[in-house]
Amino acid sequence: MAEAKIPKATAKRLPIYYRYLNILFNAGTNRVSSTELSEAVQVDSATIRRDFSYFGALGKRGYGYDVEDLLNFFKKTLNQDRLTNVALVGVGNLGHALLNYNFQQTNSVRISAAFDINEEIANTIQSGVPVYPMVDMKEQLQIQQIDVAILTVPINHAQDVADELVAAGVKGIMNFTPIRLSVPATVRIQNVDLANELQTLIYFLDHYGNEGGTSDTAK
C-alpha cells in the first residue's frame, strides 16, 4: 500500500478500481473519467475523486485519467508489481476451491504452500501446490518467507492454528472461519464469513426490495 495513511474504506475500494482499470487497458482504452469509472464500479464519482485525491494529482481537469498511468500507479500501490506468495492452511472443500482459483489472473498473488493434518493429503501436490503436514508449517513458512496465510480449518482448531501462524512470523491472516481470532496488534486479520454475507444479502432483499446496489463499497 502507499505510505500515505488513507481511510480503510478507501483502501478496500482500491482493488476494485485496479481490476476495472485492467479491463480498460486490455480493451485499448487510453483515458477514463470519474463518471465512467463510477458507472462501471458502482461508486459515486465524488467518492472516486476523493479516494484518488489521497494520492495527489492523478488526473487532469477536463481530461480525466490516463488509464495506463493510473493502472501502473495502483499496481505499485497495491504491490501488484511483484508476486506475493501466501499459504493455505486447511485443504478441505473450501481449501480445494481456493487452490483451484486463479488469483494471478487479476492479482499478483499465488498460493505457494498448503498445510493439512490429513495424512492422505499431506506430502502430495494438489492443483499444482505442495501440501505439507502441519508439523512442517512453521519451518516451511519461514523457509519460503511467507507472511500471509489463508485459514480454512474447522472452528475448533482455528485459534490454535492462528497462534501457530503468529509464532511462525505471519503478519496477515485471511480468516474464513466464523470465529473471531485473538492475535497480537501487529497481526492483521481479514474476516471472510460466507454465511454471514449470505444472510446479509437475504436481509437486504427482504427489507429493501428492488433498490439494488452493492454493500462492498461502503464509504
Secondary structure, DSSP 8 states (H G I E B T S, - for coil): --SS---HHHHHHHHHHHHHHHHHHHTT--EE-HHHHHHHHT--HHHHHHHHHTTS--SBTTTBEEHHHHHHHHHHHTTTTS-EEEEEE--SHHHHHHHHS-GGGTSSEEEEEEEES-TTTTTEEETTEEEEEGGGHHHHHHHTT--EEEE---HHHHHHHHHHHHHTT--EEEE-SSS-----TTSEEEE--HHHHHHHHHHHHHHHTT----SSS--
